[in-house]
Amino acid sequence: MNDRQVQLIAVKGNTAAVQIPGRHYPAIALAADAFAELVKDAKRVAMDPGSNFERRDEAVYLSERLSRILAAYETMMREQGLKLPYDSPLHG
């Protein structure tokens, strides 16, 4: 694990504001299982045949961006030998 310290600013539910060393603005920390659910929701919207083409294209873009963030998290967890707190929506 890294020895850099993250400062907890506030917590509301499964979301927190944290200050990461070297960053000017605080970050949003969201529980990984909640974030994984957002990825699933975005993928579902992106695959909805009832949405118009422009909206579906935007949803696909959003889904891909969220998936890249989740993939980075999963890589970090794997590199640290830690188990994911959810079944990955990226692999199924």
PyMOL commands that set and color helices and strands:
alter all, ss='L'
color gray80, all
select helices_A, chain A and resi 32-46+53-79+89-91
alter helices_A, ss='H'
color red, helices_A
select strands_A, chain A and resi 7-12+15-19+27-30
alter strands_A, ss='S'
color yellow, strands_A
deselect
rebuild
show_as cartoon
